[in-house]
Amino acid sequence: MSHISNIQELYEQLQHELLNLKKEVTLFREKNIQQLSVAETEKVERAKFSIEAAEDLLENFISPGKTLTINYEHASITIKVNTK
């Protein structure tokens, strides 16, 4: 990882890493779907969901005292930021 000198570079690096991870998970799933057990498939789906949630959290500003709900195909996440 290179030296990051400002917040914009940090955000861009994080977005780049998340995109790469999402591609890896998708490729892994496509190549191995037939051989995966139910438990392994669930782990792959959780990994994909976690990456998507991280991307959405990075892109959405949450003010103190506010609540953010992010809806996905099979789930949703609600986050409330405390005022202190």
Backbone as XML, in Angstrom:
<?xml version="1.0"?>
<chain id="A" units="angstrom">
  <residue number="1" name="MET">
    <atom name="N" x="0.849" y="-1.172" z="0.000"/>
    <atom name="CA" x="0.000" y="0.000" z="0.000"/>
    <atom name="C" x="0.895" y="1.236" z="0.000"/>
  </residue>
  <residue number="2" name="SER">
    <atom name="N" x="0.608" y="2.168" z="-0.845"/>
    <atom name="CA" x="1.411" y="3.383" z="-0.964"/>
    <atom name="C" x="1.048" y="4.384" z="0.126"/>
  </residue>
  <residue number="3" name="HIS">
    <atom name="N" x="1.893" y="5.386" z="0.270"/>
    <atom name="CA" x="1.658" y="6.438" z="1.253"/>
    <atom name="C" x="0.449" y="7.272" z="0.832"/>
  </residue>
  <residue number="4" name="ILE">
    <atom name="N" x="-0.480" y="7.433" z="1.740"/>
    <atom name="CA" x="-1.695" y="8.206" z="1.475"/>
    <atom name="C" x="-1.542" y="9.550" z="2.159"/>
  </residue>
  <residue number="5" name="SER">
    <atom name="N" x="-1.698" y="10.630" z="1.379"/>
    <atom name="CA" x="-1.422" y="11.954" z="1.928"/>
    <atom name="C" x="-2.666" y="12.787" z="2.227"/>
  </residue>
  <residue number="6" name="ASN">
    <atom name="N" x="-3.852" y="12.352" z="1.768"/>
    <atom name="CA" x="-5.057" y="13.123" z="2.080"/>
    <atom name="C" x="-6.277" y="12.205" z="2.101"/>
  </residue>
  <residue number="7" name="ILE">
    <atom name="N" x="-7.370" y="12.732" z="2.596"/>
    <atom name="CA" x="-8.577" y="11.927" z="2.781"/>
    <atom name="C" x="-9.140" y="11.422" z="1.456"/>
  </residue>
  <residue number="8" name="GLN">
    <atom name="N" x="-9.036" y="12.197" z="0.400"/>
    <atom name="CA" x="-9.545" y="11.757" z="-0.901"/>
    <atom name="C" x="-8.776" y="10.534" z="-1.393"/>
  </residue>
  <residue number="9" name="GLU">
    <atom name="N" x="-7.461" y="10.554" z="-1.226"/>
    <atom name="CA" x="-6.653" y="9.394" z="-1.611"/>
    <atom name="C" x="-7.026" y="8.177" z="-0.772"/>
  </residue>
  <residue number="10" name="LEU">
    <atom name="N" x="-7.284" y="8.404" z="0.512"/>
    <atom name="CA" x="-7.685" y="7.311" z="1.392"/>
    <atom name="C" x="-8.995" y="6.695" z="0.911"/>
  </residue>
  <residue number="11" name="TYR">
    <atom name="N" x="-9.981" y="7.526" z="0.626"/>
    <atom name="CA" x="-11.273" y="7.034" z="0.140"/>
    <atom name="C" x="-11.113" y="6.284" z="-1.180"/>
  </residue>
  <residue number="12" name="GLU">
    <atom name="N" x="-10.328" y="6.834" z="-2.087"/>
    <atom name="CA" x="-10.127" y="6.177" z="-3.380"/>
    <atom name="C" x="-9.449" y="4.826" z="-3.206"/>
  </residue>
  <residue number="13" name="GLN">
    <atom name="N" x="-8.480" y="4.744" z="-2.305"/>
    <atom name="CA" x="-7.791" y="3.481" z="-2.041"/>
    <atom name="C" x="-8.760" y="2.458" z="-1.447"/>
  </residue>
  <residue number="14" name="LEU">
    <atom name="N" x="-9.562" y="2.894" z="-0.500"/>
    <atom name="CA" x="-10.549" y="1.995" z="0.097"/>
    <atom name="C" x="-11.548" y="1.498" z="-0.947"/>
  </residue>
  <residue number="15" name="GLN">
    <atom name="N" x="-12.053" y="2.400" z="-1.784"/>
    <atom name="CA" x="-13.000" y="2.008" z="-2.826"/>
    <atom name="C" x="-12.362" y="1.022" z="-3.800"/>
  </residue>
  <residue number="16" name="HIS">
    <atom name="N" x="-11.118" y="1.257" z="-4.155"/>
    <atom name="CA" x="-10.387" y="0.372" z="-5.064"/>
    <atom name="C" x="-10.235" y="-1.022" z="-4.444"/>
  </residue>
  <residue number="17" name="GLU">
    <atom name="N" x="-9.831" y="-1.070" z="-3.178"/>
    <atom name="CA" x="-9.647" y="-2.351" z="-2.498"/>
    <atom name="C" x="-10.967" y="-3.109" z="-2.375"/>
  </residue>
  <residue number="18" name="LEU">
    <atom name="N" x="-12.036" y="-2.406" z="-2.038"/>
    <atom name="CA" x="-13.341" y="-3.057" z="-1.930"/>
    <atom name="C" x="-13.808" y="-3.601" z="-3.277"/>
  </residue>
  <residue number="19" name="LEU">
    <atom name="N" x="-13.589" y="-2.842" z="-4.342"/>
    <atom name="CA" x="-13.950" y="-3.306" z="-5.679"/>
    <atom name="C" x="-13.171" y="-4.572" z="-6.040"/>
  </residue>
  <residue number="20" name="ASN">
    <atom name="N" x="-11.877" y="-4.585" z="-5.744"/>
    <atom name="CA" x="-11.066" y="-5.775" z="-6.018"/>
    <atom name="C" x="-11.543" y="-6.977" z="-5.213"/>
  </residue>
  <residue number="21" name="LEU">
    <atom name="N" x="-11.866" y="-6.763" z="-3.947"/>
    <atom name="CA" x="-12.371" y="-7.855" z="-3.120"/>
    <atom name="C" x="-13.697" y="-8.389" z="-3.655"/>
  </residue>
  <residue number="22" name="LYS">
    <atom name="N" x="-14.571" y="-7.490" z="-4.075"/>
    <atom name="CA" x="-15.862" y="-7.921" z="-4.622"/>
    <atom name="C" x="-15.654" y="-8.753" z="-5.889"/>
  </residue>
  <residue number="23" name="LYS">
    <atom name="N" x="-14.727" y="-8.333" z="-6.729"/>
    <atom name="CA" x="-14.421" y="-9.104" z="-7.940"/>
    <atom name="C" x="-13.888" y="-10.485" z="-7.585"/>
  </residue>
  <residue number="24" name="GLU">
    <atom name="N" x="-13.010" y="-10.554" z="-6.585"/>
    <atom name="CA" x="-12.450" y="-11.843" z="-6.161"/>
    <atom name="C" x="-13.538" y="-12.776" z="-5.641"/>
  </residue>
  <residue number="25" name="VAL">
    <atom name="N" x="-14.430" y="-12.260" z="-4.820"/>
    <atom name="CA" x="-15.516" y="-13.077" z="-4.274"/>
    <atom name="C" x="-16.420" y="-13.570" z="-5.400"/>
  </residue>
  <residue number="26" name="THR">
    <atom name="N" x="-16.772" y="-12.683" z="-6.323"/>
    <atom name="CA" x="-17.634" y="-13.058" z="-7.445"/>
    <atom name="C" x="-16.972" y="-14.129" z="-8.304"/>
  </residue>
  <residue number="27" name="LEU">
    <atom name="N" x="-15.706" y="-13.941" z="-8.626"/>
    <atom name="CA" x="-14.975" y="-14.917" z="-9.435"/>
    <atom name="C" x="-14.865" y="-16.253" z="-8.708"/>
  </residue>
  <residue number="28" name="PHE">
    <atom name="N" x="-14.545" y="-16.207" z="-7.419"/>
    <atom name="CA" x="-14.452" y="-17.434" z="-6.629"/>
    <atom name="C" x="-15.777" y="-18.192" z="-6.658"/>
  </residue>
  <residue number="29" name="ARG">
    <atom name="N" x="-16.860" y="-17.461" z="-6.446"/>
    <atom name="CA" x="-18.191" y="-18.087" z="-6.434"/>
    <atom name="C" x="-18.502" y="-18.726" z="-7.783"/>
  </residue>
  <residue number="30" name="GLU">
    <atom name="N" x="-18.241" y="-17.995" z="-8.870"/>
    <atom name="CA" x="-18.526" y="-18.516" z="-10.210"/>
    <atom name="C" x="-17.722" y="-19.777" z="-10.510"/>
  </residue>
  <residue number="31" name="LYS">
    <atom name="N" x="-16.461" y="-19.804" z="-10.104"/>
    <atom name="CA" x="-15.589" y="-20.948" z="-10.397"/>
    <atom name="C" x="-15.884" y="-22.156" z="-9.516"/>
  </residue>
  <residue number="32" name="ASN">
    <atom name="N" x="-16.393" y="-21.930" z="-8.319"/>
    <atom name="CA" x="-16.494" y="-23.007" z="-7.340"/>
    <atom name="C" x="-17.910" y="-23.346" z="-6.893"/>
  </residue>
  <residue number="33" name="ILE">
    <atom name="N" x="-18.917" y="-22.716" z="-7.462"/>
    <atom name="CA" x="-20.286" y="-22.869" z="-6.972"/>
    <atom name="C" x="-20.732" y="-24.330" z="-6.904"/>
  </residue>
  <residue number="34" name="GLN">
    <atom name="N" x="-20.340" y="-25.139" z="-7.859"/>
    <atom name="CA" x="-20.770" y="-26.539" z="-7.888"/>
    <atom name="C" x="-20.147" y="-27.373" z="-6.775"/>
  </residue>
  <residue number="35" name="GLN">
    <atom name="N" x="-18.955" y="-26.981" z="-6.313"/>
    <atom name="CA" x="-18.242" y="-27.760" z="-5.305"/>
    <atom name="C" x="-18.481" y="-27.268" z="-3.877"/>
  </residue>
  <residue number="36" name="LEU">
    <atom name="N" x="-19.107" y="-26.127" z="-3.716"/>
    <atom name="CA" x="-19.274" y="-25.548" z="-2.390"/>
    <atom name="C" x="-20.403" y="-26.216" z="-1.615"/>
  </residue>
  <residue number="37" name="SER">
    <atom name="N" x="-20.148" y="-26.446" z="-0.343"/>
    <atom name="CA" x="-21.205" y="-26.947" z="0.537"/>
    <atom name="C" x="-22.155" y="-25.791" z="0.854"/>
  </residue>
  <residue number="38" name="VAL">
    <atom name="N" x="-23.252" y="-26.101" z="1.510"/>
    <atom name="CA" x="-24.202" y="-25.061" z="1.897"/>
    <atom name="C" x="-23.518" y="-24.052" z="2.818"/>
  </residue>
  <residue number="39" name="ALA">
    <atom name="N" x="-22.753" y="-24.538" z="3.783"/>
    <atom name="CA" x="-22.058" y="-23.646" z="4.719"/>
    <atom name="C" x="-21.043" y="-22.765" z="3.994"/>
  </residue>
  <residue number="40" name="GLU">
    <atom name="N" x="-20.330" y="-23.336" z="3.034"/>
    <atom name="CA" x="-19.351" y="-22.553" z="2.276"/>
    <atom name="C" x="-20.036" y="-21.507" z="1.401"/>
  </residue>
  <residue number="41" name="THR">
    <atom name="N" x="-21.154" y="-21.882" z="0.794"/>
    <atom name="CA" x="-21.916" y="-20.932" z="-0.021"/>
    <atom name="C" x="-22.397" y="-19.769" z="0.837"/>
  </residue>
  <residue number="42" name="GLU">
    <atom name="N" x="-22.856" y="-20.070" z="2.047"/>
    <atom name="CA" x="-23.285" y="-19.008" z="2.962"/>
    <atom name="C" x="-22.131" y="-18.074" z="3.314"/>
  </residue>
  <residue number="43" name="LYS">
    <atom name="N" x="-20.934" y="-18.629" z="3.507"/>
    <atom name="CA" x="-19.765" y="-17.793" z="3.802"/>
    <atom name="C" x="-19.440" y="-16.869" z="2.635"/>
  </residue>
  <residue number="44" name="VAL">
    <atom name="N" x="-19.530" y="-17.396" z="1.422"/>
    <atom name="CA" x="-19.271" y="-16.577" z="0.237"/>
    <atom name="C" x="-20.308" y="-15.459" z="0.145"/>
  </residue>
  <residue number="45" name="GLU">
    <atom name="N" x="-21.571" y="-15.791" z="0.383"/>
    <atom name="CA" x="-22.631" y="-14.778" z="0.330"/>
    <atom name="C" x="-22.449" y="-13.726" z="1.423"/>
  </residue>
  <residue number="46" name="ARG">
    <atom name="N" x="-22.023" y="-14.144" z="2.620"/>
    <atom name="CA" x="-21.759" y="-13.179" z="3.696"/>
    <atom name="C" x="-20.597" y="-12.270" z="3.332"/>
  </residue>
  <residue number="47" name="ALA">
    <atom name="N" x="-19.572" y="-12.838" z="2.704"/>
    <atom name="CA" x="-18.428" y="-12.027" z="2.281"/>
    <atom name="C" x="-18.876" y="-10.979" z="1.266"/>
  </residue>
  <residue number="48" name="LYS">
    <atom name="N" x="-19.674" y="-11.401" z="0.291"/>
    <atom name="CA" x="-20.180" y="-10.471" z="-0.721"/>
    <atom name="C" x="-21.030" y="-9.377" z="-0.079"/>
  </residue>
  <residue number="49" name="PHE">
    <atom name="N" x="-21.929" y="-9.761" z="0.822"/>
    <atom name="CA" x="-22.795" y="-8.806" z="1.505"/>
    <atom name="C" x="-21.972" y="-7.829" z="2.342"/>
  </residue>
  <residue number="50" name="SER">
    <atom name="N" x="-20.964" y="-8.329" z="3.028"/>
    <atom name="CA" x="-20.109" y="-7.471" z="3.857"/>
    <atom name="C" x="-19.383" y="-6.429" z="3.027"/>
  </residue>
  <residue number="51" name="ILE">
    <atom name="N" x="-18.893" y="-6.831" z="1.874"/>
    <atom name="CA" x="-18.194" y="-5.892" z="0.991"/>
    <atom name="C" x="-19.165" y="-4.837" z="0.473"/>
  </residue>
  <residue number="52" name="GLU">
    <atom name="N" x="-20.355" y="-5.266" z="0.057"/>
    <atom name="CA" x="-21.360" y="-4.310" z="-0.428"/>
    <atom name="C" x="-21.739" y="-3.320" z="0.667"/>
  </residue>
  <residue number="53" name="ALA">
    <atom name="N" x="-21.906" y="-3.814" z="1.889"/>
    <atom name="CA" x="-22.253" y="-2.935" z="3.005"/>
    <atom name="C" x="-21.122" y="-1.944" z="3.277"/>
  </residue>
  <residue number="54" name="ALA">
    <atom name="N" x="-19.892" y="-2.415" z="3.234"/>
    <atom name="CA" x="-18.748" y="-1.519" z="3.448"/>
    <atom name="C" x="-18.706" y="-0.435" z="2.379"/>
  </residue>
  <residue number="55" name="GLU">
    <atom name="N" x="-18.965" y="-0.806" z="1.124"/>
    <atom name="CA" x="-19.004" y="0.188" z="0.044"/>
    <atom name="C" x="-20.083" y="1.234" z="0.306"/>
  </residue>
  <residue number="56" name="ASP">
    <atom name="N" x="-21.264" y="0.771" z="0.686"/>
    <atom name="CA" x="-22.375" y="1.695" z="0.928"/>
    <atom name="C" x="-22.108" y="2.607" z="2.120"/>
  </residue>
  <residue number="57" name="LEU">
    <atom name="N" x="-21.516" y="2.076" z="3.170"/>
    <atom name="CA" x="-21.193" y="2.899" z="4.337"/>
    <atom name="C" x="-20.149" y="3.948" z="3.992"/>
  </residue>
  <residue number="58" name="LEU">
    <atom name="N" x="-19.203" y="3.593" z="3.165"/>
    <atom name="CA" x="-18.168" y="4.531" z="2.748"/>
    <atom name="C" x="-18.759" y="5.665" z="1.914"/>
  </residue>
  <residue number="59" name="GLU">
    <atom name="N" x="-19.784" y="5.365" z="1.137"/>
    <atom name="CA" x="-20.377" y="6.343" z="0.227"/>
    <atom name="C" x="-21.459" y="7.214" z="0.866"/>
  </residue>
  <residue number="60" name="ASN">
    <atom name="N" x="-22.013" y="6.805" z="1.999"/>
    <atom name="CA" x="-23.138" y="7.520" z="2.602"/>
    <atom name="C" x="-22.737" y="8.170" z="3.912"/>
  </residue>
  <residue number="61" name="PHE">
    <atom name="N" x="-22.884" y="9.471" z="3.963"/>
    <atom name="CA" x="-22.576" y="10.225" z="5.171"/>
    <atom name="C" x="-23.687" y="10.026" z="6.191"/>
  </residue>
  <residue number="62" name="ILE">
    <atom name="N" x="-23.297" y="9.767" z="7.429"/>
    <atom name="CA" x="-24.274" y="9.604" z="8.495"/>
    <atom name="C" x="-23.982" y="10.648" z="9.566"/>
  </residue>
  <residue number="63" name="SER">
    <atom name="N" x="-24.917" y="11.559" z="9.775"/>
    <atom name="CA" x="-24.766" y="12.605" z="10.785"/>
    <atom name="C" x="-25.106" y="12.055" z="12.165"/>
  </residue>
  <residue number="64" name="PRO">
    <atom name="N" x="-24.452" y="12.561" z="13.206"/>
    <atom name="CA" x="-24.810" y="12.152" z="14.566"/>
    <atom name="C" x="-26.297" y="12.375" z="14.829"/>
  </residue>
  <residue number="65" name="GLY">
    <atom name="N" x="-26.920" y="11.396" z="15.466"/>
    <atom name="CA" x="-28.342" y="11.471" z="15.763"/>
    <atom name="C" x="-29.235" y="11.000" z="14.628"/>
  </residue>
  <residue number="66" name="LYS">
    <atom name="N" x="-28.651" y="10.657" z="13.496"/>
    <atom name="CA" x="-29.422" y="10.217" z="12.326"/>
    <atom name="C" x="-29.367" y="8.698" z="12.194"/>
  </residue>
  <residue number="67" name="THR">
    <atom name="N" x="-30.295" y="8.166" z="11.427"/>
    <atom name="CA" x="-30.359" y="6.740" z="11.147"/>
    <atom name="C" x="-30.269" y="6.533" z="9.640"/>
  </residue>
  <residue number="68" name="LEU">
    <atom name="N" x="-29.503" y="5.538" z="9.236"/>
    <atom name="CA" x="-29.360" y="5.186" z="7.824"/>
    <atom name="C" x="-29.787" y="3.738" z="7.652"/>
  </residue>
  <residue number="69" name="THR">
    <atom name="N" x="-30.696" y="3.487" z="6.721"/>
    <atom name="CA" x="-31.092" y="2.126" z="6.380"/>
    <atom name="C" x="-30.679" y="1.867" z="4.941"/>
  </residue>
  <residue number="70" name="ILE">
    <atom name="N" x="-29.944" y="0.782" z="4.757"/>
    <atom name="CA" x="-29.497" y="0.382" z="3.423"/>
    <atom name="C" x="-30.207" y="-0.927" z="3.096"/>
  </residue>
  <residue number="71" name="ASN">
    <atom name="N" x="-30.950" y="-0.930" z="1.998"/>
    <atom name="CA" x="-31.709" y="-2.109" z="1.590"/>
    <atom name="C" x="-30.970" y="-2.871" z="0.501"/>
  </residue>
  <residue number="72" name="TYR">
    <atom name="N" x="-30.969" y="-4.184" z="0.657"/>
    <atom name="CA" x="-30.368" y="-5.091" z="-0.313"/>
    <atom name="C" x="-31.434" y="-6.078" z="-0.762"/>
  </residue>
  <residue number="73" name="GLU">
    <atom name="N" x="-31.073" y="-6.938" z="-1.679"/>
    <atom name="CA" x="-32.038" y="-7.892" z="-2.227"/>
    <atom name="C" x="-32.643" y="-8.784" z="-1.140"/>
  </residue>
  <residue number="74" name="HIS">
    <atom name="N" x="-31.821" y="-9.301" z="-0.240"/>
    <atom name="CA" x="-32.305" y="-10.254" z="0.760"/>
    <atom name="C" x="-32.160" y="-9.766" z="2.201"/>
  </residue>
  <residue number="75" name="ALA">
    <atom name="N" x="-31.773" y="-8.522" z="2.385"/>
    <atom name="CA" x="-31.549" y="-8.033" z="3.748"/>
    <atom name="C" x="-31.512" y="-6.516" z="3.763"/>
  </residue>
  <residue number="76" name="SER">
    <atom name="N" x="-31.461" y="-5.979" z="4.955"/>
    <atom name="CA" x="-31.245" y="-4.544" z="5.111"/>
    <atom name="C" x="-30.415" y="-4.321" z="6.369"/>
  </residue>
  <residue number="77" name="ILE">
    <atom name="N" x="-29.738" y="-3.194" z="6.397"/>
    <atom name="CA" x="-28.929" y="-2.808" z="7.547"/>
    <atom name="C" x="-29.411" y="-1.434" z="7.979"/>
  </residue>
  <residue number="78" name="THR">
    <atom name="N" x="-29.644" y="-1.276" z="9.281"/>
    <atom name="CA" x="-29.999" y="0.027" z="9.828"/>
    <atom name="C" x="-28.924" y="0.424" z="10.827"/>
  </residue>
  <residue number="79" name="ILE">
    <atom name="N" x="-28.407" y="1.630" z="10.661"/>
    <atom name="CA" x="-27.340" y="2.135" z="11.517"/>
    <atom name="C" x="-27.782" y="3.464" z="12.094"/>
  </residue>
  <residue number="80" name="LYS">
    <atom name="N" x="-27.649" y="3.580" z="13.404"/>
    <atom name="CA" x="-27.945" y="4.846" z="14.066"/>
    <atom name="C" x="-26.652" y="5.344" z="14.694"/>
  </residue>
  <residue number="81" name="VAL">
    <atom name="N" x="-26.304" y="6.583" z="14.394"/>
    <atom name="CA" x="-25.101" y="7.183" z="14.955"/>
    <atom name="C" x="-25.514" y="7.997" z="16.175"/>
  </residue>
  <residue number="82" name="ASN">
    <atom name="N" x="-24.946" y="7.660" z="17.308"/>
    <atom name="CA" x="-25.243" y="8.396" z="18.537"/>
    <atom name="C" x="-24.707" y="9.815" z="18.449"/>
  </residue>
  <residue number="83" name="THR">
    <atom name="N" x="-25.316" y="10.701" z="19.224"/>
    <atom name="CA" x="-24.891" y="12.101" z="19.199"/>
    <atom name="C" x="-23.561" y="12.306" z="19.899"/>
  </residue>
  <residue number="84" name="LYS">
    <atom name="N" x="-23.168" y="11.457" z="20.782"/>
    <atom name="CA" x="-21.866" y="11.560" z="21.461"/>
    <atom name="C" x="-21.172" y="10.258" z="21.481"/>
  </residue>
</chain>
